Amino acid sequence: MMFRLALLLLFVAPAFANEAKAPALPPPDAPHVAAFGAQDTTCLEWSDACQVCIRKTQGDETQCSTPSFACVAEVPVCRGR
């Protein structure tokens, strides 16, 4: 009897476990964070929640931070003009 109960718990318990869901990934056609600045030339600071890119004035070279290995990128958004 105990064996059957242990076997039942072994197979039923994982069904009730709370599994963390991964965050939604950006669509495959979403621009890369560095390319976002070329599309929106008036934006001076933008981010995809993993990297932050800046340029001092319109037309300057873009500089981006290094993303962490555990970061999940989102769709890039402008944070400053």
Helices and strands as residue ranges (DSSP letters): H 2-16, H 33-39, E 45-47, E 52-54, E 63-64, E 77-80
